[in-house]
Amino acid sequence: MSTSGTTTASPGENFISRSDERSGDDVFRSGDAADEVFETGGEQSIAHAGGVRTSGGEMFITTSDLLNRMNAALSENYPYQSEYSSENRDDAQRKNGRDHADETQPRFELQRRLPDGSTRKADEAERRAADLQAKIKQAAAYVADLSPDQKLQWAREQRQVGNDLFAEKRYEDATDVYLTCLVAMDAGSVKTCGGSIEHGGKKNTGSSDIDRKIRIPVLLNLSLCALKEGKNAKAEKFCTFALEVPAGQSNAKVFFRRGRARMLNGHYRGAREDLRKSLDLIDTTAEEHLSREDAKLYEREKEAVLKEMEKLDTLELEAEQNLSRQKKAMRKALGGQTQVEEELSSFPADTITTMPTSESSSGKQGLVGSVAGSAKEPLLASKGNSGECIQHHGLYLDRRKHRAFSTLRAKPKRSFNSDKIDGRSEEDSLQQMSYLQWYLSAFERCLRRTLELLGEEIDDEKLEGWRRDEMLEQEKSNGKKKS
């Protein structure tokens, strides 16, 4: 806390803020708006305005909560507070345009310390990051003194709090709560369901049950929250973390969720691989569980995967059509088959960069695509299938005119007066005239182009006479200078 009444944060701190939310465990279900089924269980936790209060009475106090309490205390004990009644405040606001008391009353605020030693006010993302960092530190300190069974119970309670926040569509706060669940799972020793203890990261047969019941569902819920917020890359990372756990490699839901995140990111090839893997795991698991209820559940999961694959087919088709339109536009702009088009035709569909738009009520995706990659300098014209040179398309009418307008060349020297002018030889006169002719030819091209754009025609005879007069006048002026 600085002496000026502000709270500063060190440069190396990472933050995220927290409100009270709950997010839910999901099961496959066909439908675009929601594909999750919430599971409840465990002891109910209480959401509190200042944090999450467990059944034992502990509460997380975030950085924002601390600043709000300090500012509230300042407002109550400010020595000049009594001078500003409600009527005086209204008068001051009408007179000065804002509350005069707010101008003079000191307040605490979160600041970011810059590398040069100066500070600036923290933005919303930095305040949220500071809140999450404070929460995780308090969670780690709390679970450090718990027994293995108590840690698992606390993780279940926090997971339920996250489920409730998710149900309220408060996805950012639900993400914060789920992250505190992982703090308890990272303990050095965890008591397994069978009663044995796992020490120092050495896994035994019971550890897979903990991963399957706690860690994998929490990571899946984190990925679902990221998808709801449109953070598809983060959702893919959470699923990848889940696949690093042995229990996650046999979970069809993990591959399904990562396939969906990749599809929304435009990585169609990887998305199709994940969806096929999910479908294979569903079929394999369904053969091992032959009960009627399990068969219905796996059938629902299979329908959800097939529906995502149908969406993927539609997106790939739209991407191919978009690529075809781009090649057609290049052909029209550059004139015929180009080297750029040949390189584009060799690109696989997965290299098309897509930007998914927001989903509509029907779940259809819009695409704005662009081809990733660089191309060499394209040809300006080439022969078509009929063998005729395409000269009426492109940026220039033909190659010959393109070369004439793109090089700074003077027209062939011409002499309007073959006799000696002012004692100069014909060779000197022609050499001097060539520079002038070069300038006039450039000016003539610009003038002709301007008149073409204006829809008018230029009189060649008048232009030739004007050019002759200009050159003769220039020769006379040069002769006077020499004399």
N, C-alpha and C positions, 0 to 999 in steps of 0.2 A: 504494500500500500504506500503510495507516494505521499509526500507532505502536502501536496496541493489538494488532498481530498479525493484522490482517485486510486483505484486498485489496478496495479499493473501486472502483466503476465510476462514471464520470461520467454525469450525467442524460441526455445526448444520445445515448449509445451504444445501438445495437441489437444484439441477440444471438440466437444459436441454437446449441445444442450439437451435437456430432458424435461418433458412434461409427463403426465401420467397417462399411459396408454397400454392396451393389451392386444396381442396378436394371436392368431389361432393356428393350431395344427391343422394341416390340410390332408385330405384324401382325394384321390382322383374322382372327378365328377365332370360330366360333359356340360358345357355351357361356357359362355365367354365372360360374363360378368363376374363369376366366382366359380372356382373349381376346388374349393376347400370345404371340409366338414370339420367343425370345431369339436375338440375333445376336451371334456372337463374332468377334473379329478384332483385329489389332494386337498390340503387345507386351504381355505379361502384366505386370500390376502386383501388388505385394505388399501385402496388408492388414496393418497393424501395430496393436498395441494402443494406441499413442499417437497414431496418425494414419494417413495413407496414404503409404507409401514407394514412390516411383517406381523405375524400373529404374536411374536415375542415383544413387540413394541419398538423395535429399532426402526430408524428412518434415515433415508439418504437426504442430506442437505446439499443442494447444488450451489454453485457460485452465484447464480442469479438470485437464489433464495437469500443468500447471505447479504448481497448488495441491497436487495429490496428491504430487508429488515433494518439494515443500517440507515438507509435513507428515510425509512419511516420513523426511526428513532430521532434522526436529525430534525425532521419536520415537527415532531412533538416538542422537542426541547430547544428549538431555534428561538433566541432571545427576542427577535423582532416579530415573531409570529403573531403575538396578541395585537399588534398595531393594525393588522389587516383582517378586519372582519369581512363577512361575506359582502356587505354593501361597499366597503372600501375597496375590496378586490375588484368588484364589478366596475366601480368608478375608475380605478387605475387601468383596468383593461381597456375601457372605452377611450381613455385619455392617451395611453401610451401604445395601444395596439396589442398588448399582451400583458400577462400578469406581472406586475412589478415585483411581487414577492419572489417569483421564480427566478428573476434576474439576480437577486442578491443572495438567495438561499443556497448554500453549498450542497453538493451532492457527490456521492461516490459513484464511480463508473469503472468498468473494466477497460483496460488499455493494453495495447500490444507494444512491447518494447522493440524498437528497430535496431539493426546492427550498429548504427552510428550512435546509439545511446538515447535517441529521442523516442517519444512515444506518440501513439495515435489512438483514437477511440476504436475499440474492437467492433467489428461488424457482427451481423446476426450469426453467421456460420461459426465465427470464432467464439461467440458466447455459448452456442450450443456445444461446441467442442470442449470448452472449459467445464460445462456442466457434466458432460459424459465422463470426462477425466476424473472429476471429483467423485462421481458416483461409483466408478469402477474401483478407485482407490479405497473408498469406504467399504465396498463389497468385499474386496480382497482382505481388508483388515478384519471384517466381521467373520468370514468363513475360516480364517486362519485358526481360530480357537474352537471350531466345531469338530465333532467326531465325524468319521466317514458317513455314518447313517444320517447325521444331521445335515451334512453338506448336500447329500442327495435330496433330502426332504426340502431343504431351502431352495435348491435348484428347481424342484417340481413346483413349489409355490410361486417362484418368480416367473416360471414359464406360464403358469395359469394367469398371473397378472398381465403378462404380455398378450395372452390369448384374448383377455377381456378388452385390452386397449386396441387390439386389432379389430375386434368386433365393432368398436366405435369409430373405425377408420382413422385412427390416430397412428399412422404407420411409423413416423419418425420416433415417437416416444416408445412405441412397441419395440422398435429396433434396439433402443437403449436398454430396455429391460431384458431382452433376450441376450444381449452381450454380457450382462451381469450373471446370467445363468452359466455361461462358459467359464466365468471366473471360478466358480465352485468345481467345475469339471476338470480344471487344470491343477488340482491339488496333487501333492506328491504321492499320496496313497489313498486309494478309494476302496471301500468295502463293497464287494460284489454281492449279487443277489444270492449266491450260493453260500455266503458266509466267509469265504476266503478273502484275503487281503492282497491287493496289488501294490508292490513297493517299487519306488524309484523308476517308474515307467515300464517295468517288466510286466507284460500282459499275460494273463492266464485265461482259462476257458470262460470265466465269468465276466471278463471285461467287455466282451461283445454284446452282452445283454444291456450293459450300461450305455454303450454307444448306440445301440438300437433303440432304447427307450428314452434317452435324454439327449445325447449329443446330436444325433442325426435329425430328430424332429426339430431341435432348436435351429440348426443350420438351414433346414428346409424353410422354417418360418422366416428366418432372416432373408433368404433369397426371395421369398414371396413378398415380403415388405418392400424389398428393393424393386421388384417388378411393378408393384402397385404405384411406386413413386416414379417409375420410368427410368430407373437406374439399372439398365439391363446388364452392363458390364460388371457391376458389383454383384448382381444376382448370379451371374455365371461364376464369379470367384467363390462365392459361398458354396455353390454346388461342387466346385472343384475341391474345396477344403473337405467337404463331406466324402468325396471319393477317395481321399487319402486315408480314411478310416476303413479297415477291412469290412465292417458292417455296411458301409455305404456302397461298396462295389457290387453288392448283391441286392441293392435297393432300387427297384424300378422307378420309384418316384424321383430319385436324385437325377437319373438320366433324363427323365421326362422334363423336369424343371430346367435342367441345363440346356436341353434341346430347345425348349421354348425361349429361353433367354438368348441363345445364339440365333434363333430364327428372327427375333425382334431386332437383333443387331445386324442382320443381313448376312450372317455366316451360314449359308444354306447347307453347304456340304457337311460341316460339323454338326449342324442341327439334325440332319437326316440320319447321321450315324448314331447320335444319342437316342433318337426316337426309335430306331430299329433295335438298339440294345435294350431299351425299356420294354419294347414289345416282346422280345425274346425272353426277358426275365419274367414277365407276366405269364407267358405261356408255360415256362418251366415251373414256376411256383404254383400255378393252377393245377398242374398234374400231380403235385405232391399233396394238395389239399382238395379232397374230393367231396367235402361237405357241401350241402346246398347253399348255405349262407355265404361260404367262401367263394363258391362258384359265381354267385351274383355279384359279389364285390369285384372279383377279377374281371368279370365281363364289363362292368362299368369302367374300370381302369383301362381296359383294352379299347373301349369305345372312345374314351378321352384321347388316347394316343393316336388312334386312327383319325380322329377329327383334327388334331394338330398336324398330322401328315397331309391331310387334304388342304389345310391352309398353306402349308409349305409348298405344295404343288402349285397352288394359285400364285403365290409370291414368285416362285421361280419362273412361271410362265410370263408374268408381268415384267420381270427383269429381262427376259429374253426379248420380249416385244420392245422394251425400252432401248435395248442395245441395237435392235434392228432399226428403230427410228433414228438413232444417233448416226448409224452408218449411212442411212439414206440422206440425212441432212448434210453430212460431210461430202457425199457424192455430189449433191446439188451445189454446194458452196465451192468445192474445189475442182469440179469438172471431171466426171467419170470415175472409174475405178482408181483408187489411190493407194499409196503404200500404207497410209494410216489405216485405211479400211482393211487391208490384208492383215495388218497386225491386230486389229480389233477382232477379226474373225477367229484368230487363234486364241483369244482369251477364253478361259472356262467361265461358266456362269457364276462360279463362286467368287470371282474377282470383281464382280459388279458391286460397287458400294451403294447401299440403299439407305434411305433415311425414312424409317417408318413414321407415319403420322398417327395421331390419336385414334384409338379404336372407336368405331361407331357402335350403335346398339346392336347391330347384326354381327359385329365382330370382324368385319372386313377391314383389311389393311390397305392404306394408300401408300404409294411409293414415289419417291423422287430419286432417281438413280443417276449415277455418273460413272464413267469407265475409269478405273484406276490404271495408271501406267503412262509412260511417255512414248512419243512416236517421233520418228525422224522427219526431216523436212519433206513434205508431200510434193508429188508431181503436180503441175498445174493443169496438164491435159494429157490424155492418153487415148488410145484407140479402143473403141467399144467392140461388141461382138460382131458387128457388121463390118468392121475394118475401117470405117470412116472416122476421121479425126473430129472429135467433139470440140467445136470452137464457139458455140453459142452459150456455153455454161461457164460459170466460174467468175473469178474476180476481174479477169481481163478478157477481151474478146478473143484474142489468140496469142500465141507465144511471141510472134513477131512484134506486135504492138507493146506487149509487156516489156520486151527488151529495149524497145525504143524509148519508152517512158521511164525506164528504171536505170538508164545510163546517162551520164552527163557528157554527151558527145555533140560537137558542133557539126552542122551540116557542111557538105563540101563547099570549099571556097569558091566564091563567085566574084567577078570583078564587074562593076557597073561602068567603070571608066578605065579602059586599058592604057590610056596615055599617062604620062607622068603627072603627078599632082604636086604643085608647089615645089618642083625640083626633086621630088622623091622618086625612087625607082619603083617600077611596078611590083617587084617582089616585096619591098617594104610596105607598100600600100596594101597588098593582099594579106600580108602577115598581120598588119594592124586591123584590117577589116575582119579577119577570121574571128578574133575575140569579140568584136562587136556583133558579128553574125551569130555567134554562139549565144550571146546574151539575148539578142532579138528572137532567136528561135525558141529559147526557153520562155520568154515573155509571150510569144505567139501561142505556144501550147497552153499556157495558163489562160490566156484570153479566149482561145477557142473552147476550152473546157468550161469556162464560166458561162459563155454564151450558150453552149449546149444545155447546161443545167437550167438556164433561163428560158430555153425554148426558142432562141433566136439564131440566125445564121450570120456569118461574117462574110463581108464582100472581099474576095481574094484580090481583086484588082486594086481596091482602095488600100488594102493592107500592104501590097507590094509597093505601091507608090509611096506610102508613108515610110516604109522601110528604106527605100532608096533616098528619100529626102533626109532621113535621119543620118544615114551613112555619109552622104555628101557634106552635111553640116558638120559631122564629126571630123571628117578629113580636113575641112577648112580650118577648124579650130586647132587641130594638131599642127597644120602648116604655119599658122600664126605664132604658135609657141616656139617652133624651131627657129623661125626668122627673128 
